[in-house]
Structures are given as structure tokens and as C-alpha cells.
């Protein structure tokens, strides 16, 4: 399956690269001041803001997504939108200074979520992960001109995992809450490297330059982070 | 299938985050099609990214934004309903040797390919990439023979699709991915008995605009 780069977003693309180099990585999990509330008040004049959604548990998010997929339930979709819309917008804003581009990409993502919700596998999936992959793919298509080759699970040459492994992979995914805890236990420096990798489009060598670290250190820290997460999941079995 | 040489964390993070250039991504995606083990590793990385997304500081959005999305959904961008993704059960014919996405890049499976001779019994097929920062080709090395000499500036990825090759002590068979950088001096040798067919991706060679630099290239060895 080869996906041609879409041209969903046109304006503002040129500015994107330059910005990622200067953006200061803000680190998830370290929530400083409630910036959002200040902005809410300030922007009231220009349009009512969506009330920030309360905590949405993983199970709830999965159930909502399932309802959207099976019944095209707009109320469930709105709850997902309130929770994920502002997050997806923040993810998009990591690579652009233009809020309109981030807004447009966020809308694209949420419409894709609506359209593809039927393909979400509740038993295997994790709503946040699923939405991340949609956002990531749209971001690649918008920012990179080249194609995005992917494996195809329906290809007859695709090698399926054998039943035993499939089961343990399943158990692993159901332990999503364990992953959440394991992420909280990661040292800040490792979270920072994962954030730069996943959100700021940084390769290992870009990170090394940016943080003034030897490339080997970056590689081993990232490897260590995933080794810890894997170990945490295995402990739970 | 017993794959012993897997994709590195570095490349897999690049795949999961979407930063890999097309050529590298083609090799990694094709390896992933053959390697359930690495797909489990990929799933963990994507779960970690999903977790980061939950923890990102959200940017507030306007109520009108949701109205706009609702409107766009109504206007033709339809919900396609419930269609769970399931691997299709194919009739028990011989499955293709070359998995997707590589098969589409080549325009067919092994039997349909048009090989070009490299001399000494070796053949290749250059693969067209939209992104020219890497070069990809399918190589066919005659059984028992070394891989013909080729130059590359940086990283080289080799994915075996059929037959096998040895590189020093290590043996690479179907699905195995070898990752070498420029300073690795290596001389892969196809195993006796069967031709080795593999995908090779390298950094594109340096190309200079100036005719003067091009003239000097062989002299300067760059």
C-alpha cells in the first residue's frame, strides 16, 4: 500500500521546518501553570472556547470510539473531540507557528477519526494510540512531499504472528494502564527525548545537536527508555 | 520463519514518528511485513506516543471549530460505518515472495521482474523513489558470489527476500535486515546453492552541481 502525499494543507508549509528548530520542547507530564485558563479568558472576545473536557479514561475513550464507529453517534464524537481536539491541535502546532494550519490539520484528523472509527478494533486498540497514528500520518502527508510506504495486513505475503504470540501481544495491550504508570516513572531526560522524537520530528542526530549530547548517548537513552517500558509490561504478566 | 536480524530502535522510532525518508521507510516497512516481533515493538512505541499525546498541554479551541467539523461531516465526508479490519483469508495458492509495500514499488512479484545485468552474473533493478535523498535497488547475487562493489556515503540497509548471504560470521536469510554505516568494511557473500535476492537502500551518492567539482570527484574520492 503506497499512500500519495495529500495536499490537504497548502499555506504556511514553508515556515514549518524553521520553527521546529527553535521551538523549546515543553514536556508532557510536567504540567506547569494552567495556561489554558488564561488563554480562555483572553480569547473570549473572539469566540467562545470549548470547555476543556474532564479526564477521559482509556475505557471510556474506547467505548466512545466504538459508538461512533457502529452507530455514527455524534454525541460520543463530541466528547472525543473535546478531549482529543485540543491535544491533536497541540501536536500539530509543534511543527508550525501558524495556528490556522494547526487548526486545519486538527479538523482533518477529527474528520478522519469520524470516518474510520468503524475500523478501530476495541479489543486490541487504545484510542489515544489510534488517534495519534491518524494524526501522525496526516502530518507526514502534509509536511513531506514524498510517499509513505506502509505494510499491508491484507497482503497475502504479510506474515501473521502465530496464535501464542498474538495472545501475549493482546495481553500487553490490555495492560495499557500499566504503560501509563511506566511512562510516569521514566526519568525526565528520557521523556524529553521521546517527545522530541515523536512530536518535533527530530532524528537522533538532530536531537544530539540540539541538546549538545553525543549521538551515542541519545541512542542509548532512547533504547533504555523502551527497554524499561517493555520490562514494565512484562512484569505485569 | 525465523528472523534473527531486526530493525534497530533508532530506525523504528523514525518509522513510528514519521521522520524516516522514503527509501529507509520502504526497507523498514517491508521488514515489518515479514516480522511480527518488530510489529510488537512498533506497537509499544506507538502506545508510548499515544500516551505522550494524552499528556501534551492542550491548545484551547473554539466552539465554532466543532460546528465546522460537524458541517464538514454532514457535507459528504461520510461515515463509512462498521468494517472491522481483518486479514483476508486467501486461497491456498503460493503467496507472493515480495511483500507490500515493496511489491508495488517494483510493479510485481519476482516472476514479473525485468532484471538488468551488473556483470559477473549479478543483476539489479533500480527502484523509483519520489524522495531522492536515498537510493533503492533490488539486487540478485549469484549463489556463492560476493556482492558487487558499490559505494555509499552513509547508512546502508539490506533486506533479504530470498536465499541468504553471509557477512563475516553472520548469516542473513529471508526477512533479516542488515544495517551498516559507512565505516563498516563489509563483504557480503551469497550462500551456495541459491541466488540471493535482497533490497538494498543507501544514501544517495554526493552529486555536485559544478562540472569542475564533478571532474574532481574521482580524484578527491568524494
Interface residues (C-beta under 8 A of the other chain):
Chain A: X1 X2 X26 X28 X29 X31 X35 X36 X39 X40 X43 X46 X47 X48 X49 X50 X52 X68 X69 X70 X72 X74 X78 X81 X82 X84 X85 X86 X87 X88 X89 X90 X91 X93 X99 X102 X103 X106 X107 X110 X111 X114 X115 X116 X117 X118 X119 X121 X126 X128 X129 X130 X131 X132 X133 X135 X136 X137 X139 X140 X144 X145 X146 X147 X148 X149 X150 X151 X152 X153 X154 X155 X156 X157 X158 X159 X160 X161 X162 X165 X169 X172 X173 X176 X179 X180 X183 X191 X194 X195 X197 X198 X199 X201 X202 X203 X204 X219 X222 X223 X226 X229 X230 X233
Chain B: X1 X9 X10 X13 X14 X16 X17 X18 X19 X21 X22 X25 X26 X29 X30 X32 X33 X34 X35 X36 X37 X39 X40 X41 X43 X44 X45 X46 X47 X48 X49 X50 X51 X52 X53 X54 X55 X56 X57 X58 X59 X60 X61 X62 X63 X64 X65 X66 X68 X69 X70 X72 X73 X77 X78 X79 X80 X81 X82 X83 X84 X85 X87 X88 X90 X95 X96 X97 X98 X99 X100 X101 X102 X103 X104 X105 X129 X130 X131 X175
